[in-house]
Amino acid sequence: MGLRCLLFSNDERAIRLLRLSFGDLSVEVDHCTDLDQGQTLLLQRKFDAVVSDCELGSGPALLQTVRKSKHNRRSIIFALAGAQIKMTDAFQMGADFVIYKPISTERVKRTLHAAHGLMMRERRLHFRHPTSVPVLLNPSLRPIRAQVCDLSPHGALIDAGMALKKDQVVEMHFTLPDTEFEIELSGRVTRCDPMGRAGVRFESLSEAAENRLMQWAVERSLEQPATPVQAAPATSSNAQPVAPDTVNQLDGIDFELEVSEPTVESDLQARQRATLRGQHHAAIKILAFENGVPVILQGKCRNISELGLAATVDEELGLGTAVLLQVELPGSPNPIVLHAFTRRQENALYAFEFVAVDAAVKDLVRQCVGELPVE
């Protein structure tokens, strides 16, 4: 379960500080200065994080390679940038986080701690846990008794004892290892061999099954005997504990991110869904009331999560004001409307917290956040 990072830079000071900071988080660093070598490594290995120095002429090209890579397109990407590169430009290149030069130890540690929770989230989503449990394939058609060889929240390796076909849809029924929880789902064969071993990507399962699978995977992850990940010690007398107060800066404004390790399903959901913010620049309309009279304000969304969004507003709103937000989401044919109230303010930037969100809208927002660049 050890995390791995690819570092592409020839800046000796940056390399030294990043190696030390990643090392404090038990992240192994592979360093390269050649674009061809970096692209080859991305094709050969799975990296949880990629740091690319955008002051190198080939830095942006490496970022594009990451997003096109089969194994690393969901890796957390850090852009090393000079003052001439705007943060919005770095995001457009594919970066999730930006570290500006000259870099400082405290800034690097703060950014890496904010990103570490996301790196662990991706690892848990895709790590396959070895197991050996019977599974019934296509129970309603021609049942096939097979074996689950490894399992993750999103897929499994099975041994069917007979050749399956790529892209074949299979129904699966099995008991989650070390539990009595029965899981029924449908999946699609993504790879197979003539001996009957096949990789299956889950495509349709209930929310209860999805949550139970995720909880099971997290519990298994926490039981791994690998070197535990420790937060880096504070280096100044007035430094605050890392877990409850890590931040990711966007255009000079700090947004708090909870990145403490989850121990139960509710903590996992809180960290994965409540704090994961997707960069989303879209116009929004805000319906508020002034002395009982409805007033429509205009704003610009900056980021969105399952529990709220940040937006600039062209007129002042009081904290705790109840509003209706109308915002467009990628892939949604119509804008969605959300009840919310103003929770924080910094100049014209407001943080809105959603209230009374129905399940269908919550699922839509969750899907949207998963497809947006992470802030």
QUIQUI-V691139 format. One record per helix or strand. SS is the DSSP state (~ for helix, > for strand). FROM is the first residue (numbers start at 1). LEN is the number of residues. If there is no record, write none. Layout:
ss & from & len
SS & FROM & LEN
SS & FROM & LEN
//
This chain:
ss & from & len
> & 3 & 6
~ & 12 & 13
> & 27 & 6
~ & 35 & 10
> & 49 & 5
~ & 59 & 10
> & 76 & 6
~ & 87 & 7
> & 97 & 4
~ & 105 & 22
> & 129 & 9
> & 144 & 9
> & 155 & 5
> & 169 & 7
> & 182 & 11
> & 197 & 8
~ & 207 & 16
> & 246 & 5
> & 253 & 5
~ & 265 & 10
> & 278 & 13
> & 293 & 12
> & 308 & 6
> & 322 & 6
> & 336 & 11
> & 349 & 7
~ & 359 & 13
> & 374 & 1
//
